[in-house]
C-alpha cells in the first residue's frame, strides 16, 4: 500500500502538470487552444469525436442537454 507521502507527492505533481497545461493553453491562440483541448478530451475518452460526452459521463451529458434547452 502506498505511503501517504507518496500519494501526496503524486497529487502535487498532477496539480502542477495541470497548471502547466492550462498556462500553455492560455498562451495559444483561441482556435489552437480549442483544437488541442478537444483532441485531449477525445483522447481521454471524456467526449466523442462528434462532441457529445462519452458514455461514462452520463451525468455531464444530461446537464449539457438541460443547459442547451434553456
Secondary structure, DSSP 8 states (H G I E B T S, - for coil): ---HHHHHHHHHHHHHHHHHHHHHHHHS-HHHHHHHHHHHHHHTTSB-TTS-B-GGGHHHHHHHHHHHH-
